């Protein structure tokens, strides 16, 4: 017979700066410590041994670690205790001491006698969701996922549910620059995803992960300011004006960009424009294509014994173009993996400059096109082949070109 759920008072503990004692140093303790640090708690760990990640947190003074077995008195001053050792007798002792001291205590191995239970938790926009499954963590986690999905659907369908979804109030608008990653919507960060769920207005580029637009709630204004090379183009000044004017109307504006907003993304110009207009602005970093495109093609930018670093440059101005301020001789000799963005039209000229400066002709070159999209394609060639026959005929924009020994790892 299923047990009747025990009556509980679910609370949201505000632990910032408050002392919490975690007894035990294994993976369970690690999970708890991670959650406690996110809540800004002051954590003391009590355990003779700890997994490496906990030891590292202690080394970096993120937590205090008493490197010894639990002793009576260790809960002194704590607001909350967590008994997470692998030893039931120790956990029982910690719980008894906590009860004696009137400190709420979770017990990992056997929650039946504990004074507090850990819910399964998650977040969606402004909502924190916590689910108790009558002490069955699997039920709780499954129901938590259902609850998050339901909240997300409800927020999309009924804008009035979110605190941010009130009618626009002049003076309360803001702008969030979201790095969208290389194009696969699953490579958008959780934080970026949440910012999008809150948006009244989304201002996008063509290289932003367009598939996420489909999931936005009804009624969101979408403004496309793509700058297509040699094609349609919205001047940066106009983009800045769109961001500022929409925010001044009291709207929540997300500027969704490809990759990371600050890697050849002109993000700082938008931040400055907002600052000058007195509009609050926040930046959420993204997975830059400079790193993601190689990784998605199986190329490590650094590899022990082969490459001790990488240099990311724009190829929009060819080496012989007076607008290029890069020292291509130094780049050729630098010994790092070279990552070229915006270098489709100029690739042959860039390769010529590198070879002239002494980079070996057999150096592998990988061009990764449409990284993270269903149309992703990789071409592997060499500097010498490009010098003799020009850029690969398949090469098209957008592409990230990797030049260096590691490019040979490319999986076609
Ligand atoms: N802020 C972006 C870069 C903007 S510049 C970032 O951090 O990724 C635009 C250039 O980025 C393109 O010309 C191309 O070189 C590269 N790029 C962006 N997305 C790409 C993708 N999905 N595949 C290949 N290259 C990409």
Boltz pocket constraint, residues with backbone or C-beta under 6 A from the ligand:
constraints:
  - pocket:
      binder: B
      contacts: [[A, 181], [A, 182], [A, 183], [A, 207], [A, 257], [A, 258], [A, 259], [A, 260], [A, 261], [A, 262], [A, 263], [A, 264], [A, 265], [A, 287], [A, 288], [A, 289], [A, 290], [A, 293], [A, 340], [A, 341], [A, 342], [A, 343], [A, 368], [A, 369], [A, 370], [A, 371], [A, 372], [A, 373], [A, 397], [A, 398], [A, 399], [A, 400]]
      max_distance: 6.0
